[in-house]
């Protein structure tokens, strides 16, 4: 396997896949063909049998194409990731959704940062910008302004996931569960807001389908949940003041505040390299969407949770306190056993 300069050979790329159509197959094949020249690629494919067989023929032999082999709860993505972890022969891992597209430089950087951390959290951005990608970019900017975004890819040390025996597969927000599990076990998380990794935008239909499901994730973040639940009353009050009381400045204040926060996120850690100057203007649109969807998520919470890949998940993610009680000290203990 050819290497790119500075990329450690002891690294693997784990891609969970579960498709119902092969609309983007040729592009993914091209991407993975290029990627195998840089890093070992393990593709864990939970697609239906006809699609699995088609994938087996499409991908090159350099891609290790396997079925999920680990039982890890109702969230099939966790089972796929842990299958890849079990098969990997390397310490450094890159976990990536099927829409993530690494170039050599950010891949090298994520792996190099794992020398100082057990998990690295880079920043995704959309490679093309249809209307719904611009809409969703506003979410990323607001997340960046306050802390960091939740990307579709992470760099992880294999030993950290082995020490904790993986992470819970019966949660909806599996990336947050993974991050909290590693931190609870004593691992270090590095938020690499200046490492930009491209992402292919979803179809508009898929984007719309994900609105309430993504809002449901915030049940794992209580302070954020409270803030988002307050948005709808705030917007309704602003609308009433503007229409009935002829006081439009209430709405203008909210709109300006939303755009200002998003712009701060765009400027943070060199974000202007990948986020367009108009990106922050979509922040009010995203906030209005979330103000409605979070209340719809509350209704789903009361009726048993969100449908996900044929299952119904009620838990977004475990709290840090719960995970600390379960995993505290595991990574350090494993390191002491490895290097007594």
QUIMOHU-V69281 format. One record per pair of residues at least 12 apart in sequence whose C-alpha atoms are under 7 Angstrom apart, sorted by the first residue. I is the first residue (numbers start at 1). J is the second residue. Records with the same first field share a line. If there is no record, write none. Layout:
I: J / J
//
This chain:
1: 37 / 38
2: 37 / 38
3: 37 / 38
4: 38
6: 108
7: 108
9: 39
10: 90 / 91 / 92
11: 39 / 40 / 90 / 91 / 92 / 93
12: 39 / 40 / 41 / 88 / 90 / 92 / 93 / 94
13: 39 / 40 / 41 / 42 / 93 / 94 / 95
14: 41 / 42 / 43 / 81 / 84 / 94 / 95 / 96
15: 42 / 43 / 44 / 95 / 96 / 97 / 98
16: 43 / 44 / 45 / 77 / 80 / 81 / 97 / 98
17: 43 / 44 / 45 / 46 / 47 / 98
18: 45 / 46 / 47
19: 47
20: 47
29: 58 / 59
33: 60
36: 62 / 63
41: 63 / 64
42: 63 / 64 / 65 / 84
43: 63 / 64 / 65 / 66
44: 65 / 66 / 67 / 68 / 80 / 84
45: 65 / 66 / 67 / 68
46: 67 / 68
68: 80 / 83
69: 83
70: 82 / 83
72: 168 / 169
73: 169 / 170
74: 169 / 170 / 311
75: 169 / 170 / 171 / 172
78: 169
79: 169
82: 166
85: 158
91: 157 / 158 / 159
92: 111 / 156 / 157 / 158
93: 155 / 156 / 157 / 158
94: 154 / 155 / 156
95: 153 / 154 / 155
96: 152 / 153 / 154
97: 152 / 153
99: 199 / 200
100: 152 / 198 / 199 / 200
101: 197 / 198 / 199
102: 197 / 198
106: 195 / 196 / 197
110: 155
111: 155
114: 155 / 157
117: 188 / 189 / 190
118: 156 / 157 / 160 / 187 / 188 / 189
119: 154 / 155 / 156 / 157 / 188 / 189 / 190
120: 154 / 155 / 156 / 189 / 190 / 191 / 192
121: 154 / 155 / 190 / 191 / 192
122: 151 / 154 / 191 / 192 / 193 / 195 / 196
123: 149 / 151 / 192 / 193 / 194 / 195 / 196 / 197
124: 151 / 196 / 197 / 198 / 199
125: 196 / 197 / 198 / 199 / 274
126: 198 / 199 / 200 / 201
127: 198 / 199 / 200
128: 200 / 201
132: 204 / 207
133: 201
134: 279 / 282
135: 282 / 286
137: 279
138: 262 / 279 / 280 / 282 / 283 / 286
139: 286
141: 262 / 265 / 266
142: 261 / 262 / 265
144: 265
145: 261 / 262 / 264 / 265
148: 191 / 193
160: 182 / 331
163: 330 / 331 / 334
164: 327 / 330
167: 181
170: 313
171: 313 / 315 / 316 / 317
172: 217 / 313 / 315 / 316 / 317
173: 217 / 316 / 317
176: 317
177: 317 / 318
180: 320
181: 323
184: 320 / 323 / 324 / 327 / 328
185: 324 / 327 / 328 / 329 / 330 / 331
186: 328 / 329 / 331 / 332
187: 331
193: 269
194: 269 / 270 / 271
211: 293
212: 293 / 294 / 296 / 297
213: 306
215: 290 / 293 / 294 / 297
216: 294 / 297 / 316
217: 316
219: 316
220: 316 / 317 / 318 / 319
228: 291 / 294
229: 291 / 294 / 295
231: 291
232: 291 / 292
238: 250 / 251
239: 251
255: 284
258: 283 / 284
259: 280 / 281 / 283 / 284
262: 280 / 283
263: 280
301: 314
//
